[in-house]
Amino acid sequence: MNSLDLRSHKSQLILAALSASFVTAAAISAYTTYTRSIRRRDLNEDVLRSIQSKGSSFNLQNHLESDRRPSEIQLHSIKEEYDYDESLIREQLARNYAFFGDKGMEKVRKGSVAVVGCGGVGSWAAVMLVRSGISKIRLVDFDQVTLSSLNRHATASLEDVGTPKVKCVENALKAISRWVEVEACNDIWRKEDGGAFLEGVDWVIDAIDNIQTKVDLLKYCHDNEIKVFSSMGAGAKTDPTRIQIADISSTIYDPLARSVRRRLRLLGVSSGIPVVYSTEVPSDVKLLPLAQEEFEKGKINELGAYDDFRVRILPVLGPLPAIFGLNAATWVISELAGRPIENPLPVKGRRKLYERMWRDLVNRENKIIGGATIRIPLDEDDVGFIFEDLYRGRSVIPPHPVPTKPVLVRWDFAKPLTLDNCVVLDEKEAAKHLRECKTQEGVIIPPGDVWGQETGEIVNKKAAEVRKYLEWIETRQD
């Protein structure tokens, strides 16, 4: 009863309808394929016709008869000396022209940028600079592509492993833009002779991962009035919402940014350098050690290309360096176009909050020791770390409410004030803490006796996180 009777009129109608549907679908698919091939053919004709009009002897007919995929068309065989038609350039950059206008894009296309460091950050910056219309770009990097580079590098493939990073990026840029002038410098930037790498450029993007070399580059650019945008550390970060652009003087609790900022201040540079950085403090950072057999071969500084580069391996989540590089490219392109990012959004109001909490902590510590004026071993960055990353803006006391007025207090009065002996409380909780953990007679009561065992365990856990944080800072200052 459930089988289809092919002899019935109804069954024949159903089969006819199905057959018609199949035929229609096949016709639509064939038409779509045909129209795509026509559009591809027309594009190829336009490109090659514009080139032939400049005097090329390239065989247009042979090319049009080719049935290869678009990625294999003989555009790659066109000699670089042939001019690329302006109408094609305008079409490729049409969305950029729509955004910046003719005058803005004229400035962009005349701009020249040096990207120093062509790894996970610099390669993405370079790609987007050229995609956005930059016609002259200089790439500076001494390193080669490795297998481990492939998780974050913008242009590297398996075929590029073992080749210089600058050549890998150069090849990709020339495949993207037929008119770009790329100068690939397979060398390391050093302050003694680095000026040659920066000569004649409008902007420099610093994507160096060695602290001292980074500081040297930024100092050189500052002293020679060369515009520079710097990338801080993307390693061991996971949260893209914490990425910020700010002046180097306004960066907060980024260990690499802090180290660079302090070294620059000692050299007389306190501000004026825009940077991309992350306010995220990694909670579980592990440096991957060099293999034991490498240590057994001899001095580890002989294993690298240069003795001042680290041999420890920093964990990196691939998308984060890419985002850093895209931030750098966006800033530079906007500056060149005459539409600068005027007021990068900071972590809203946080700096003032940290300053207020720091002053309260100083006053509180002065009262504890009897009114004397002291210098506490914590600064505003430490306050931000404790408040934001350690306690997530909440009181340490369960159920961990958001404080109406957050304050920092020393947890155990039997121990000195340190990063791991400081907690977040609400103002009323802080008053109770001071009143009951250290009596007027000077008797010190263990804070666990006042707030309970659960709170004490939380503080101990947070103290362990602080030790990891301090180890992280040490690794970025080596």
Secondary structure as GFF3:
##gff-version 3
##sequence-region A 1 478
A	DSSP	alpha_helix	9	52	.	.	.	ID=ss1
A	DSSP	alpha_helix	60	64	.	.	.	ID=ss2
A	DSSP	three_ten_helix	70	72	.	.	.	ID=ss3
A	DSSP	three_ten_helix	74	77	.	.	.	ID=ss4
A	DSSP	alpha_helix	86	92	.	.	.	ID=ss5
A	DSSP	alpha_helix	94	110	.	.	.	ID=ss6
A	DSSP	beta_strand	112	116	.	.	.	ID=ss7
A	DSSP	alpha_helix	122	131	.	.	.	ID=ss8
A	DSSP	beta_strand	136	140	.	.	.	ID=ss9
A	DSSP	three_ten_helix	147	151	.	.	.	ID=ss10
A	DSSP	three_ten_helix	158	160	.	.	.	ID=ss11
A	DSSP	alpha_helix	165	176	.	.	.	ID=ss12
A	DSSP	beta_strand	181	185	.	.	.	ID=ss13
A	DSSP	alpha_helix	195	198	.	.	.	ID=ss14
A	DSSP	beta_strand	203	206	.	.	.	ID=ss15
A	DSSP	alpha_helix	211	223	.	.	.	ID=ss16
A	DSSP	beta_strand	228	231	.	.	.	ID=ss17
A	DSSP	three_ten_helix	240	242	.	.	.	ID=ss18
A	DSSP	beta_strand	243	247	.	.	.	ID=ss19
A	DSSP	three_ten_helix	248	250	.	.	.	ID=ss20
A	DSSP	alpha_helix	255	266	.	.	.	ID=ss21
A	DSSP	beta_strand	274	278	.	.	.	ID=ss22
A	DSSP	alpha_helix	292	296	.	.	.	ID=ss23
A	DSSP	three_ten_helix	300	302	.	.	.	ID=ss24
A	DSSP	alpha_helix	319	336	.	.	.	ID=ss25
A	DSSP	alpha_helix	350	368	.	.	.	ID=ss26
A	DSSP	alpha_helix	380	384	.	.	.	ID=ss27
A	DSSP	pi_helix	385	390	.	.	.	ID=ss28
A	DSSP	beta_strand	406	410	.	.	.	ID=ss29
A	DSSP	three_ten_helix	419	421	.	.	.	ID=ss30
A	DSSP	beta_strand	422	426	.	.	.	ID=ss31
A	DSSP	alpha_helix	427	437	.	.	.	ID=ss32
A	DSSP	alpha_helix	447	451	.	.	.	ID=ss33
A	DSSP	alpha_helix	453	476	.	.	.	ID=ss34
###
